[in-house]
Amino acid sequence: MRMILCVVAALGLGIGSTDAQACSDRPGTPNEPQVEVKGKGEVYFSWRATHGRSEPELIMFYDINVWEQATGRPTRVMTGVPPFGAMEGPDFGDAVAVIGFPRYGERAGMYFNDLPLDVPQCFSVRARTQQGSEGCVSALASAPVCATPKRYRSLGKRR
């Protein structure tokens, strides 16, 4: 009985220290955020990836926050999502084919097409090491950038 208690206690301590160690090396804060209004209510929010310079992280997920500029009310809160166009491919032994995930210094982004029109929106992003709510998050969020989604009217049909 004493042996089992010691093993359980040791495992408990090990789990706690693993979690602490895992987040002692947080990913870098994405920088150079930009937002482009594309028309028909579509907005493209992008940033420069700052992870992977000293660590071998090829796959990074992001926490994206969107809020109304005037009120600060959240419009979208996305946790641990891949950037637009990113996906993991099939396993090749110990390697995984990675498509669309940015490397250090490359740009990544996300399209939004359902934000309120004519309401200024602000965007910020953090890097996350795992998909969803797991993993470590960059210590700081990127600087906020703001834009107003617009619906551009077509000029009509050509005759």
N, CA, C and O atoms as a DFTB+ gen file, in Angstrom:
636 C
 N C O
     1  1       0.825      -1.190       0.000
     2  2       0.000       0.000       0.000
     3  2       0.871       1.256       0.000
     4  3       0.572       2.218      -0.707
     5  1       1.944       1.248       0.789
     6  2       2.836       2.389       0.856
     7  2       3.501       2.614      -0.503
     8  3       3.681       3.757      -0.923
     9  1       3.869       1.521      -1.193
    10  2       4.517       1.608      -2.502
    11  2       3.581       2.250      -3.530
    12  3       4.012       3.094      -4.315
    13  1       2.317       1.860      -3.531
    14  2       1.346       2.415      -4.470
    15  2       1.171       3.910      -4.214
    16  3       1.099       4.697      -5.158
    17  1       1.103       4.302      -2.950
    18  2       0.947       5.704      -2.598
    19  2       2.136       6.529      -3.093
    20  3       1.953       7.639      -3.592
    21  1       3.345       5.998      -2.959
    22  2       4.539       6.703      -3.428
    23  2       4.526       6.862      -4.943
    24  3       4.875       7.923      -5.459
    25  1       4.126       5.815      -5.656
    26  2       4.068       5.870      -7.117
    27  2       3.035       6.899      -7.565
    28  3       3.302       7.690      -8.469
    29  1       1.862       6.894      -6.943
    30  2       0.816       7.858      -7.288
    31  2       1.297       9.279      -7.006
    32  3       1.081      10.171      -7.825
    33  1       1.935       9.503      -5.876
    34  2       2.454      10.829      -5.534
    35  2       3.519      11.265      -6.536
    36  3       3.530      12.421      -6.961
    37  1       4.404      10.362      -6.915
    38  2       5.450      10.688      -7.882
    39  2       4.851      11.025      -9.243
    40  3       5.297      11.966      -9.899
    41  1       3.852      10.272      -9.668
    42  2       3.195      10.556     -10.938
    43  2       2.497      11.906     -10.897
    44  3       2.544      12.661     -11.868
    45  1       1.860      12.210      -9.794
    46  2       1.183      13.498      -9.650
    47  2       2.163      14.654      -9.740
    48  3       1.875      15.656     -10.395
    49  1       3.311      14.535      -9.094
    50  2       4.323      15.578      -9.159
    51  2       4.883      15.701     -10.563
    52  3       5.132      16.804     -11.049
    53  1       5.075      14.578     -11.203
    54  2       5.603      14.584     -12.565
    55  2       4.664      15.265     -13.532
    56  3       5.116      16.009     -14.402
    57  1       3.379      15.033     -13.407
    58  2       2.410      15.649     -14.307
    59  2       2.408      17.156     -14.116
    60  3       2.396      17.904     -15.093
    61  1       2.420      17.604     -12.886
    62  2       2.418      19.042     -12.622
    63  2       3.651      19.723     -13.179
    64  3       3.541      20.803     -13.759
    65  1       4.828      19.122     -13.020
    66  2       6.036      19.756     -13.511
    67  2       6.101      19.716     -15.028
    68  3       6.682      20.614     -15.637
    69  1       5.522      18.702     -15.652
    70  2       5.507      18.638     -17.110
    71  2       4.701      19.796     -17.676
    72  3       5.124      20.431     -18.642
    73  1       3.535      20.080     -17.082
    74  2       2.715      21.190     -17.547
    75  2       3.461      22.509     -17.403
    76  3       3.421      23.344     -18.307
    77  1       4.132      22.703     -16.294
    78  2       4.863      23.942     -16.065
    79  2       6.010      24.075     -17.061
    80  3       6.241      25.158     -17.598
    81  1       6.730      22.981     -17.313
    82  2       7.835      23.024     -18.258
    83  2       7.332      23.286     -19.670
    84  3       7.971      24.011     -20.433
    85  1       6.200      22.705     -20.018
    86  2       5.675      22.848     -21.371
    87  2       5.404      24.311     -21.708
    88  3       5.600      24.720     -22.852
    89  1       4.963      25.101     -20.746
    90  2       4.640      26.498     -21.030
    91  2       5.760      27.464     -20.662
    92  3       5.568      28.678     -20.730
    93  1       6.907      26.957     -20.280
    94  2       8.021      27.852     -19.998
    95  2       8.642      28.351     -21.300
    96  3       9.391      29.328     -21.290
    97  1       8.343      27.699     -22.414
    98  2       8.859      28.103     -23.719
    99  2       7.672      28.428     -24.625
   100  3       7.356      27.675     -25.546
   101  1       7.024      29.551     -24.353
   102  2       5.824      29.938     -25.098
   103  2       6.185      30.352     -26.526
   104  3       7.304      30.799     -26.778
   105  1       5.241      30.205     -27.459
   106  2       5.509      30.675     -28.819
   107  2       5.566      32.200     -28.855
   108  3       5.013      32.876     -27.988
   109  1       6.234      32.719     -29.857
   110  2       6.334      34.163     -30.001
   111  2       4.998      34.805     -30.336
   112  3       4.105      34.159     -30.882
   113  1       4.872      36.074     -30.006
   114  2       3.659      36.826     -30.322
   115  2       3.662      37.181     -31.804
   116  3       4.627      37.776     -32.283
   117  1       2.612      36.834     -32.543
   118  2       2.543      37.243     -33.951
   119  2       2.621      38.772     -34.045
   120  3       2.073      39.480     -33.200
   121  1       3.306      39.273     -35.081
   122  2       3.426      40.723     -35.211
   123  2       3.026      41.175     -36.613
   124  3       2.601      40.367     -37.439
   125  1       3.165      42.459     -36.868
   126  2       2.795      43.089     -38.134
   127  2       1.370      42.731     -38.576
   128  3       1.167      42.327     -39.720
   129  1       0.380      42.875     -37.681
   130  2      -0.993      42.556     -38.082
   131  2      -1.499      43.545     -39.130
   132  3      -1.161      44.728     -39.111
   133  1      -2.313      43.030     -40.037
   134  2      -2.933      43.852     -41.074
   135  2      -4.358      43.375     -41.273
   136  3      -4.661      42.200     -41.067
   137  1      -5.223      44.276     -41.669
   138  2      -6.594      43.893     -42.000
   139  2      -6.964      44.575     -43.316
   140  3      -6.733      45.771     -43.497
   141  1      -7.543      43.791     -44.233
   142  2      -7.942      44.297     -45.544
   143  2      -9.433      44.055     -45.742
   144  3      -9.927      42.949     -45.523
   145  1     -10.137      45.090     -46.154
   146  2     -11.554      44.948     -46.495
   147  2     -11.609      44.555     -47.963
   148  3     -11.124      45.287     -48.826
   149  1     -12.203      43.396     -48.247
   150  2     -12.206      42.843     -49.600
   151  2     -13.479      43.146     -50.379
   152  3     -13.482      43.016     -51.603
   153  1     -14.548      43.541     -49.722
   154  2     -15.820      43.767     -50.392
   155  2     -16.793      42.642     -50.113
   156  3     -16.396      41.557     -49.688
   157  1     -18.065      42.901     -50.353
   158  2     -19.137      41.948     -50.057
   159  2     -19.072      41.480     -48.606
   160  3     -19.432      40.343     -48.298
   161  1     -18.616      42.351     -47.722
   162  2     -18.544      42.036     -46.304
   163  2     -17.344      41.211     -45.899
   164  3     -17.196      40.884     -44.721
   165  1     -16.474      40.861     -46.849
   166  2     -15.324      40.007     -46.525
   167  2     -14.148      40.844     -46.028
   168  3     -13.840      41.905     -46.572
   169  1     -13.502      40.335     -44.978
   170  2     -12.335      40.974     -44.381
   171  2     -11.253      39.909     -44.240
   172  3     -11.536      38.776     -43.851
   173  1      -9.998      40.281     -44.561
   174  2      -8.873      39.361     -44.385
   175  2      -7.953      39.943     -43.318
   176  3      -7.392      41.025     -43.492
   177  1      -7.805      39.216     -42.216
   178  2      -6.917      39.602     -41.117
   179  2      -5.670      38.739     -41.225
   180  3      -5.768      37.513     -41.266
   181  1      -4.496      39.368     -41.274
   182  2      -3.257      38.595     -41.408
   183  2      -2.203      39.097     -40.435
   184  3      -2.324      40.184     -39.871
   185  1      -1.160      38.283     -40.248
   186  2      -0.084      38.581     -39.314
   187  2       1.175      37.857     -39.768
   188  3       1.130      36.981     -40.632
   189  1       2.302      38.244     -39.167
   190  2       3.590      37.610     -39.441
   191  2       3.876      36.625     -38.319
   192  3       3.810      36.974     -37.141
   193  1       4.196      35.390     -38.694
   194  2       4.487      34.347     -37.707
   195  2       5.855      34.597     -37.077
   196  3       6.825      34.873     -37.782
   197  1       5.930      34.501     -35.754
   198  2       7.203      34.706     -35.052
   199  2       7.612      33.473     -34.260
   200  3       8.517      33.546     -33.430
   201  1       6.964      32.353     -34.503
   202  2       7.328      31.104     -33.834
   203  2       8.282      30.321     -34.732
   204  3       8.398      30.609     -35.923
   205  1       8.952      29.347     -34.168
   206  2       9.763      28.439     -34.963
   207  2      11.165      28.912     -35.261
   208  3      11.912      28.201     -35.934
   209  1      11.557      30.087     -34.786
   210  2      12.912      30.554     -35.061
   211  2      13.943      29.735     -34.287
   212  3      14.986      29.368     -34.828
   213  1      13.646      29.451     -33.025
   214  2      14.591      28.680     -32.223
   215  2      14.056      27.313     -31.858
   216  3      14.798      26.475     -31.346
   217  1      12.781      27.073     -32.110
   218  2      12.211      25.772     -31.799
   219  2      11.691      25.146     -33.095
   220  3      11.353      25.870     -34.031
   221  1      11.622      23.839     -33.163
   222  2      11.244      23.174     -34.420
   223  2       9.734      23.054     -34.619
   224  3       9.266      22.029     -35.116
   225  1       8.971      24.062     -34.248
   226  2       7.515      23.987     -34.382
   227  2       7.106      24.345     -35.805
   228  3       7.218      25.498     -36.222
   229  1       6.637      23.357     -36.538
   230  2       6.158      23.603     -37.892
   231  2       4.679      23.939     -37.898
   232  3       4.213      24.699     -38.747
   233  1       3.940      23.372     -36.951
   234  2       2.499      23.559     -36.912
   235  2       2.153      24.462     -35.734
   236  3       2.502      24.167     -34.591
   237  1       1.465      25.564     -36.022
   238  2       1.068      26.497     -34.974
   239  2      -0.388      26.881     -35.210
   240  3      -0.822      27.073     -36.346
   241  1      -1.115      26.986     -34.130
   242  2      -2.518      27.386     -34.187
   243  2      -2.634      28.772     -33.574
   244  3      -1.672      29.287     -33.004
   245  1      -3.802      29.372     -33.690
   246  2      -3.940      30.766     -33.276
   247  2      -5.241      31.010     -32.526
   248  3      -6.265      30.386     -32.803
   249  1      -5.177      31.931     -31.574
   250  2      -6.359      32.452     -30.889
   251  2      -6.625      33.824     -31.503
   252  3      -5.784      34.720     -31.422
   253  1      -7.783      33.984     -32.109
   254  2      -8.121      35.235     -32.782
   255  2      -9.306      35.870     -32.065
   256  3     -10.327      35.224     -31.827
   257  1      -9.154      37.128     -31.730
   258  2     -10.231      37.884     -31.083
   259  2     -10.651      39.029     -31.990
   260  3      -9.814      39.759     -32.520
   261  1     -11.959      39.175     -32.159
   262  2     -12.541      40.259     -32.949
   263  2     -13.571      40.941     -32.054
   264  3     -14.374      40.272     -31.404
   265  1     -13.549      42.272     -32.023
   266  2     -14.492      42.992     -31.174
   267  2     -14.894      44.302     -31.851
   268  3     -14.187      44.819     -32.716
   269  1     -16.051      44.823     -31.432
   270  2     -16.517      46.108     -31.942
   271  2     -15.623      47.212     -31.398
   272  3     -15.368      47.282     -30.196
   273  1     -15.157      48.058     -32.278
   274  2     -14.229      49.108     -31.877
   275  2     -14.858      50.068     -30.871
   276  3     -14.199      50.461     -29.907
   277  1     -16.102      50.449     -31.071
   278  2     -16.739      51.460     -30.217
   279  2     -17.065      50.940     -28.823
   280  3     -16.911      51.665     -27.840
   281  1     -17.514      49.696     -28.728
   282  2     -18.005      49.180     -27.447
   283  2     -17.078      48.176     -26.778
   284  3     -17.178      47.949     -25.572
   285  1     -16.174      47.571     -27.549
   286  2     -15.327      46.512     -27.005
   287  2     -16.035      45.174     -26.905
   288  3     -15.455      44.200     -26.424
   289  1     -17.291      45.115     -27.355
   290  2     -18.071      43.872     -27.287
   291  2     -17.491      42.842     -28.254
   292  3     -17.281      43.157     -29.425
   293  1     -17.223      41.600     -27.784
   294  2     -16.663      40.564     -28.663
   295  2     -17.618      40.216     -29.808
   296  3     -18.821      40.050     -29.609
   297  1     -17.050      40.112     -31.008
   298  2     -17.796      39.677     -32.182
   299  2     -17.457      38.225     -32.485
   300  3     -18.344      37.430     -32.795
   301  1     -16.169      37.874     -32.396
   302  2     -15.699      36.494     -32.591
   303  2     -14.589      36.210     -31.590
   304  3     -13.728      37.057     -31.351
   305  1     -14.612      35.023     -31.009
   306  2     -13.525      34.535     -30.164
   307  2     -13.205      33.138     -30.676
   308  3     -13.990      32.206     -30.499
   309  1     -12.052      33.001     -31.309
   310  2     -11.654      31.728     -31.909
   311  2     -10.424      31.220     -31.168
   312  3      -9.447      31.953     -31.015
   313  1     -10.462      29.986     -30.713
   314  2      -9.384      29.436     -29.892
   315  2      -8.728      28.256     -30.590
   316  3      -9.393      27.281     -30.940
   317  1      -7.415      28.350     -30.789
   318  2      -6.649      27.239     -31.338
   319  2      -7.054      26.827     -32.735
   320  3      -7.220      25.638     -33.006
   321  1      -7.220      27.802     -33.638
   322  2      -7.613      27.497     -35.014
   323  2      -6.397      27.569     -35.936
   324  3      -5.474      28.344     -35.685
   325  1      -6.389      26.757     -37.011
   326  2      -5.292      26.858     -37.979
   327  2      -5.488      28.098     -38.841
   328  3      -6.611      28.587     -38.968
   329  1      -4.407      28.619     -39.441
   330  2      -4.579      29.742     -40.356
   331  2      -5.305      29.294     -41.619
   332  3      -5.384      28.098     -41.896
   333  1      -5.831      30.239     -42.382
   334  2      -6.560      29.931     -43.607
   335  2      -5.692      29.086     -44.542
   336  3      -4.539      29.428     -44.802
   337  1      -6.243      27.997     -45.038
   338  2      -5.560      27.148     -46.012
   339  2      -4.603      26.132     -45.429
   340  3      -3.979      25.390     -46.187
   341  1      -4.460      26.066     -44.118
   342  2      -3.501      25.142     -43.508
   343  2      -4.143      23.794     -43.227
   344  3      -5.318      23.711     -42.868
   345  1      -3.356      22.740     -43.395
   346  2      -3.826      21.397     -43.058
   347  2      -2.626      20.487     -42.879
   348  3      -1.541      20.747     -43.399
   349  1      -2.844      19.413     -42.131
   350  2      -1.819      18.393     -41.970
   351  2      -2.084      17.307     -42.987
   352  3      -3.230      16.918     -43.213
   353  1      -1.035      16.826     -43.592
   354  2      -1.174      15.759     -44.568
   355  2      -1.004      14.400     -43.922
   356  3      -0.979      14.293     -42.696
   357  1      -0.886      13.356     -44.740
   358  2      -0.724      12.006     -44.203
   359  2       0.622      11.837     -43.510
   360  3       1.592      12.531     -43.814
   361  1       0.653      10.903     -42.577
   362  2       1.911      10.594     -41.888
   363  2       2.848       9.841     -42.823
   364  3       2.418       8.960     -43.567
   365  1       4.113      10.188     -42.782
   366  2       5.145       9.477     -43.528
   367  2       6.168       8.989     -42.515
   368  3       7.180       9.650     -42.282
   369  1       5.909       7.838     -41.915
   370  2       6.788       7.338     -40.866
   371  2       6.723       8.269     -39.680
   372  3       5.662       8.444     -39.080
   373  1       7.856       8.872     -39.335
   374  2       7.900       9.809     -38.215
   375  2       7.595      11.247     -38.646
   376  3       7.484      12.134     -37.800
   377  1       7.459      11.481     -39.946
   378  2       7.237      12.840     -40.436
   379  2       5.775      13.039     -40.828
   380  3       5.061      12.082     -41.126
   381  1       5.357      14.268     -40.821
   382  2       4.003      14.632     -41.235
   383  2       4.129      15.696     -42.320
   384  3       4.886      16.655     -42.165
   385  1       3.401      15.535     -43.405
   386  2       3.381      16.563     -44.440
   387  2       2.557      17.737     -43.918
   388  3       1.407      17.561     -43.515
   389  1       3.132      18.913     -43.926
   390  2       2.466      20.102     -43.401
   391  2       2.256      21.078     -44.555
   392  3       3.209      21.472     -45.228
   393  1       1.013      21.459     -44.773
   394  2       0.681      22.337     -45.889
   395  2       0.006      23.592     -45.344
   396  3      -0.964      23.505     -44.591
   397  1       0.518      24.748     -45.724
   398  2      -0.158      25.996     -45.405
   399  2       0.148      26.602     -44.049
   400  3      -0.323      27.702     -43.757
   401  1       0.919      25.925     -43.210
   402  2       1.292      26.514     -41.925
   403  2       2.523      27.388     -42.149
   404  3       3.479      26.941     -42.782
   405  1       2.524      28.620     -41.647
   406  2       3.645      29.520     -41.917
   407  2       4.894      29.146     -41.125
   408  3       4.818      28.622     -40.014
   409  1       6.044      29.432     -41.730
   410  2       7.312      29.321     -41.016
   411  2       7.647      30.697     -40.447
   412  3       6.936      31.671     -40.692
   413  1       8.726      30.765     -39.694
   414  2       9.126      32.026     -39.084
   415  2       9.219      33.119     -40.153
   416  3       9.862      32.936     -41.187
   417  1       8.577      34.241     -39.892
   418  2       8.646      35.388     -40.787
   419  2       7.618      35.388     -41.905
   420  3       7.438      36.411     -42.566
   421  1       6.944      34.277     -42.136
   422  2       5.929      34.223     -43.188
   423  2       4.597      34.746     -42.663
   424  3       4.363      34.777     -41.454
   425  1       3.736      35.152     -43.578
   426  2       2.426      35.670     -43.192
   427  2       1.401      34.551     -43.158
   428  3       1.451      33.607     -43.946
   429  1       0.475      34.683     -42.229
   430  2      -0.666      33.771     -42.105
   431  2      -1.891      34.651     -41.926
   432  3      -1.762      35.848     -41.673
   433  1      -3.068      34.076     -42.053
   434  2      -4.251      34.902     -41.889
   435  2      -5.540      34.111     -41.838
   436  3      -5.548      32.881     -41.886
   437  1      -6.636      34.858     -41.739
   438  2      -7.967      34.271     -41.634
   439  2      -8.960      35.210     -42.325
   440  3      -8.916      36.427     -42.144
   441  1      -9.857      34.614     -43.122
   442  2     -10.929      35.370     -43.770
   443  2     -12.163      35.384     -42.877
   444  3     -12.470      34.399     -42.205
   445  1     -12.863      36.511     -42.880
   446  2     -14.143      36.644     -42.183
   447  2     -15.146      37.194     -43.190
   448  3     -14.870      38.195     -43.850
   449  1     -16.306      36.552     -43.315
   450  2     -17.313      37.050     -44.249
   451  2     -18.689      37.214     -43.602
   452  3     -19.692      37.397     -44.291
   453  1     -18.722      37.146     -42.275
   454  2     -20.012      37.250     -41.590
   455  2     -19.992      38.254     -40.440
   456  3     -20.774      38.141     -39.496
   457  1     -19.100      39.228     -40.524
   458  2     -19.048      40.268     -39.495
   459  2     -20.111      41.321     -39.794
   460  3     -20.513      41.475     -40.947
   461  1     -20.573      42.048     -38.779
   462  2     -21.583      43.089     -39.013
   463  2     -21.059      44.154     -39.987
   464  3     -19.942      44.647     -39.831
   465  1     -21.859      44.498     -40.975
   466  2     -21.465      45.507     -41.956
   467  2     -21.550      46.903     -41.350
   468  3     -22.412      47.186     -40.517
   469  1     -20.645      47.762     -41.784
   470  2     -20.603      49.170     -41.372
   471  2     -20.405      49.361     -39.868
   472  3     -20.733      50.419     -39.330
   473  1     -19.876      48.352     -39.193
   474  2     -19.555      48.437     -37.766
   475  2     -18.050      48.198     -37.635
   476  3     -17.595      47.079     -37.872
   477  1     -17.258      49.219     -37.263
   478  2     -15.814      49.033     -37.156
   479  2     -15.463      47.872     -36.211
   480  3     -15.967      47.789     -35.091
   481  1     -14.586      46.981     -36.694
   482  2     -14.163      45.794     -35.951
   483  2     -12.655      45.850     -35.726
   484  3     -11.911      46.311     -36.592
   485  1     -12.207      45.381     -34.565
   486  2     -10.782      45.301     -34.259
   487  2     -10.386      43.839     -34.121
   488  3     -11.196      43.000     -33.726
   489  1      -9.126      43.541     -34.451
   490  2      -8.620      42.172     -34.489
   491  2      -7.291      42.086     -33.743
   492  3      -6.480      43.011     -33.800
   493  1      -7.073      40.971     -33.042
   494  2      -5.759      40.657     -32.475
   495  2      -5.596      39.144     -32.481
   496  3      -6.571      38.404     -32.605
   497  1      -4.347      38.691     -32.345
   498  2      -4.054      37.261     -32.456
   499  2      -2.947      36.875     -31.474
   500  3      -2.069      37.678     -31.159
   501  1      -3.007      35.641     -31.002
   502  2      -1.948      35.008     -30.210
   503  2      -1.625      33.673     -30.860
   504  3      -2.496      33.060     -31.479
   505  1      -0.394      33.218     -30.729
   506  2      -0.016      31.890     -31.222
   507  2      -0.317      30.858     -30.143
   508  3      -0.225      31.157     -28.953
   509  1      -0.680      29.642     -30.557
   510  2      -0.986      28.539     -29.637
   511  2      -0.330      27.274     -30.177
   512  3      -0.372      27.020     -31.381
   513  1       0.275      26.478     -29.295
   514  2       1.021      25.297     -29.735
   515  2       0.157      24.105     -30.110
   516  3       0.640      23.194     -30.782
   517  1      -1.101      24.082     -29.698
   518  2      -1.977      22.954     -30.026
   519  2      -3.348      23.465     -30.441
   520  3      -3.747      24.580     -30.106
   521  1      -4.049      22.629     -31.173
   522  2      -5.385      22.986     -31.639
   523  2      -6.377      23.031     -30.477
   524  3      -6.202      22.327     -29.482
   525  1      -7.408      23.851     -30.601
   526  2      -8.420      23.960     -29.552
   527  2      -7.891      24.736     -28.364
   528  3      -7.113      25.677     -28.522
   529  1      -8.312      24.342     -27.176
   530  2      -7.921      25.082     -25.972
   531  2      -6.710      24.480     -25.270
   532  3      -6.385      24.888     -24.155
   533  1      -6.041      23.526     -25.893
   534  2      -4.857      22.899     -25.301
   535  2      -3.595      23.666     -25.700
   536  3      -3.628      24.517     -26.588
   537  1      -2.493      23.354     -25.036
   538  2      -1.198      23.898     -25.411
   539  2      -0.890      25.232     -24.772
   540  3      -1.670      25.769     -23.985
   541  1       0.274      25.753     -25.133
   542  2       0.761      27.021     -24.596
   543  2       0.434      28.153     -25.559
   544  3       0.410      27.969     -26.776
   545  1       0.183      29.322     -24.992
   546  2      -0.214      30.492     -25.769
   547  2       0.854      31.568     -25.616
   548  3       1.467      31.689     -24.555
   549  1       1.080      32.352     -26.673
   550  2       2.041      33.446     -26.576
   551  2       1.658      34.369     -25.420
   552  3       0.477      34.579     -25.141
   553  1       2.667      34.909     -24.762
   554  2       2.435      35.707     -23.557
   555  2       1.609      36.960     -23.840
   556  3       0.826      37.390     -22.993
   557  1       1.777      37.539     -25.012
   558  2       1.059      38.762     -25.364
   559  2       0.255      38.559     -26.637
   560  3       0.591      37.715     -27.468
   561  1      -0.800      39.332     -26.782
   562  2      -1.551      39.365     -28.041
   563  2      -0.874      40.367     -28.972
   564  3      -0.159      41.263     -28.524
   565  1      -1.107      40.206     -30.259
   566  2      -0.579      41.170     -31.222
   567  2      -1.217      42.538     -30.978
   568  3      -2.218      42.656     -30.271
   569  1      -0.628      43.544     -31.567
   570  2      -1.252      44.866     -31.527
   571  2      -2.591      44.782     -32.253
   572  3      -2.701      44.062     -33.246
   573  1      -3.598      45.491     -31.789
   574  2      -4.887      45.447     -32.489
   575  2      -4.844      46.267     -33.778
   576  3      -4.154      47.282     -33.868
   577  1      -5.598      45.799     -34.770
   578  2      -5.817      46.549     -36.004
   579  2      -7.320      46.571     -36.252
   580  3      -8.022      45.620     -35.909
   581  1      -7.813      47.650     -36.846
   582  2      -9.262      47.801     -37.007
   583  2      -9.624      48.142     -38.448
   584  3      -8.840      48.756     -39.173
   585  1     -10.816      47.736     -38.846
   586  2     -11.361      48.036     -40.172
   587  2     -12.877      47.915     -40.110
   588  3     -13.429      47.342     -39.171
   589  1     -13.537      48.460     -41.116
   590  2     -14.996      48.414     -41.183
   591  2     -15.435      47.557     -42.365
   592  3     -15.218      47.944     -43.513
   593  1     -16.050      46.400     -42.111
   594  2     -16.568      45.580     -43.214
   595  2     -17.619      46.363     -44.003
   596  3     -18.527      46.956     -43.419
   597  1     -17.492      46.362     -45.320
   598  2     -18.405      47.106     -46.194
   599  2     -18.991      46.174     -47.243
   600  3     -18.363      45.201     -47.660
   601  1     -20.187      46.491     -47.648
   602  2     -20.790      45.794     -48.789
   603  2     -20.706      46.768     -49.956
   604  3     -21.414      47.775     -49.987
   605  1     -19.857      46.471     -50.891
   606  2     -19.740      47.324     -52.066
   607  2     -20.874      46.999     -53.016
   608  3     -21.131      45.837     -53.328
   609  1     -21.536      48.027     -53.464
   610  2     -22.656      47.819     -54.380
   611  2     -22.127      47.649     -55.791
   612  3     -21.212      48.348     -56.225
   613  1     -22.728      46.701     -56.493
   614  2     -22.357      46.548     -57.896
   615  2     -22.995      47.694     -58.677
   616  3     -24.025      48.234     -58.272
   617  1     -22.392      48.051     -59.770
   618  2     -22.886      49.163     -60.574
   619  2     -23.960      48.722     -61.558
   620  3     -24.437      49.530     -62.355
   621  1     -24.337      47.482     -61.512
   622  2     -25.367      46.987     -62.420
   623  2     -24.768      46.169     -63.542
   624  3     -23.553      45.993     -63.625
   625  1     -25.634      45.674     -64.398
   626  2     -25.189      44.837     -65.514
   627  2     -24.705      45.703     -66.670
   628  3     -25.210      46.800     -66.909
   629  1     -23.736      45.188     -67.359
   630  2     -23.255      45.852     -68.569
   631  2     -24.233      45.579     -69.696
   632  3     -24.802      44.491     -69.786
   633  1     -24.421      46.541     -70.528
   634  2     -25.337      46.351     -71.669
   635  2     -24.588      46.322     -72.945
   636  3     -25.188      46.171     -74.010
